Amino acid sequence: MSEQWILIIDDEEDLARLMETVLHKEGIANIVKAGTLADGWARFQELDPALVLLDIMLPDGEGYDLCRRIREVSNVPILFLSAKDEEIDKLLGLAIGGDDYITKPFSPKEVAYRVKAQLRRAGFTEEKHVPKNLQVGPFELSANETEVKKDGQTIELTAKETGLMGCFMHHPNQILSKETLFEHVWGDEFFGSDNTVMVHIRRLREKIETDPSKPAFIITVKGLGYKLQTKGKQR
């Protein structure tokens, strides 16, 4: 998000931390928490947040009162979080200036989506995170994981070969079992036959190795699986 703050005012510390974690995963980095009306109001004045998540029942009063106070000075989106699920409570919350009313227990991910929707309506947009290609040693995997290059030159691979290469590149210098590779690339449960994986590994080596009979990159680790051996750093 842009450099704006989300203010969570809730005295349930575990819930507030959970909301913080979920919002971080949704790309909302700047979050501050408060556990009382007094602390919440102080934080609001200090930060001028882009959005407020406000519990109704707090140790020093009701969130309704803080909502009214905020509405005297700001049109910031306010989302009520409350264990009160009566219709009259929801109507009151919206009537005094709340933009949304979410009853507990709730799905933290749903709250995150509602937060993002309110921010969009308020004119705050998400930063555009441009996906980066993955570089491991001489190999480069496109951001959408459909193309592999070696030393800047595109390698003509099938979809399964690209999937295998992608799996190796996300785990460089790590031993990956045939089961792991099969389940990752074919998206199916491994039933003990490793011929499919072996055939595709052989074909992949023919395309990326200088000497497929003496592979320098995709190494067989006897009894364990395969690994992409490279000293190149992942970027």
N, C-alpha and C positions, 0 to 999 in steps of 0.2 A: 504494500500500500504506500501511498505518499506518506510523508513524515507527519502523520496525525496519530493521536492517541485514542485508544479504546479504554474507557473507564468501567471497571467491573466493581459494583458496590454490593457486596453480599457477605454476610458474616459466617457462612459455611465455607471454611477455608479449603476443604478438599474439593468442593464443587467449583470454587473460584479457580483453583489450580488446574482442574480438569478442563474448564472452559479456556483458560489461558493456553494450555497445551494444544487443544483442538484448533483454536484460532491461529496459533503459530503455524500449525500444519496447513492451514488454509491460506497462508501467506500474509497474515496480519501480525506484524512483528512488535509494534509498540503498544504494550498493554500495561496498565497499572491497576492495582487492586486496592480496595478500601473495605473495611468491615463495619463501619458505622456511618450514620448520617453526617456527623460532624466531619469525620475524616473525608468522606465522599465529597462534601461541599468544598472543603479546603483543596482537595485534589482537582476538583472541577475548576475552581478559580485559578489554580496554578497552571493547569495544562490546557484549558480550553479544548476539551477532547472533541473528536469527530463523532463519537457515539457513546451512549451510556447504557450499560446493562444494570438494571436497578432492581434489587430485591425489595419486596414490600415490607416484610417484617424484619426489622433491624433492632439491635439492642437498645438504641436510644430514640426509637420512634418508628414511624411508617414512611416507606418510600414515597407514598403519595405526597407527603409534605415537601420532600426534596424536589419532586417533580414540579410542583407548583412554583417553588423558589427558582428552579432552573428556567422555567418558562417565562419568568419575569425578565430574564436577561438574554435568553438564547432559544433558538429553534432547533438545536441539536437533536438528532433522533434519540429517543428514549425507548428502550425495550424493557418492559417489566418482566421479572422472573418471580413467580409466586407459587406457594402451595395452596393459595386460595383459588378454587376453581369454580366458584359460583358465578353465574352470569352477571350478577350485580357488581361483583368485584372487577370483572373484566370491563364492563361498561364504564365504571367509575375511573379505572385506569386510563381508558381511552378518552374519556370526557375531559379529564384534567390536563391532557396534553401528551399522553403516551402514544407512541407510534405502533407498538405491538405489545401483546400480552401473552406470555408463554407460561403455562402451568407446569409445576413440578409434579412427578419426575418427568424429565424431557430428554430427548436425544441431543447431546452436545453438538453433534454434527448438524442437526437441523437448526439449532440456534446459530451456528456459524454461518449457515446459508442465509438465514434471516438477517443476520448482521450485515453480510455482504450486500444483500438486496437493499437494505436501508441506506448503506453507504453509497450505492450506485444512484439511488433516488436523490440523495443529498448532494450528488455531484462529485463524490470522491471516487476515483477510478483506480483499478489495480495497476501496479507496475507491469509492464510487459517483459516477462522473463524470456529472453530469446534462448531456446534450447541450444546447448553446445554439443558439438561433436565430441566423441570420446577418443582420446589418443592414448594408445598403449604401445610403447616401443615404436616400430615402423608402421604400425597399423592405425587406421582411423576409421571409426564407426560413425556413420551419419546420425544426427540427432533423432531421426525417425527410425533408425536401426534397419534401414533397407539397403544400405550400400557400405561396402568395405573397401578401403584403399590401402595399398602398401607403398610406402615411400611416395605418396602423392598420386599413385596410379590406381585407377579403379580395377578391382578384381571382379571378374564375372562369376558370381556365385548364384546357386539356386537359393530359394527361400529357406530351405532347411540348413544349407551350408552357412547362410548368413546368420541364421538363428544360433547355430553352434558357435560361430565366431563371436557373436555378440555375447553369448554365455561365457565364453573364455575371457573375453575382454573386460567383462564386468568383474571377473575374479582372476586377475593375472597372478601367475605363480602359485595358484592354489590347485590342489588335486580335486578334480570333479569326477565322481563315479559315473559309470555308464547309466545307472538309474537316474541320477540327477540330470544328466544331459538329455536323456530320453524324455523325462517328464517335463523338462523345461521347454524343449524344442517341439516335441510332438504333442505336448499337452495331454498325455495319457498316462495311465498307470503302467509301470514297468513290470513285465511278467517273466523276466529271466532270460529272454533271448537277446543277446547283445549284437547279433549280426547287423541289424539296422544301423546302430551307432557306429560299429566298426567300418561298415561300407562307406558311410558318409564322412567319417574321419579320414579314411584313405583318399576319397575324392577331394576333400578340403586340402589335404597335404599336397596333392598334385597341383593345386592352384596357388598355394602360398609359399611352399618350400622351394628352395633352390634345388635340393636333392631330396625328393620325397622318401627315398629309401633310407636316408639318414637325416631325419627331421631335426631342425634346429629350434623350431618354435613349439609345435604341438608334440609334446613328449608323452610317451606311454610310461605310466608308473605301474609296473607289474603287480597285478592282484588288487590294484586300487582304482585305476582309472586313467585319466589324462590331465595334463595341465598345459597352459600356455606359458612357456618359459621365455621371459624377457626381462631385461634390466631396465627397460624404459619406464618412465614414471607416468602414471595416469594423470591426465589433465582435464 
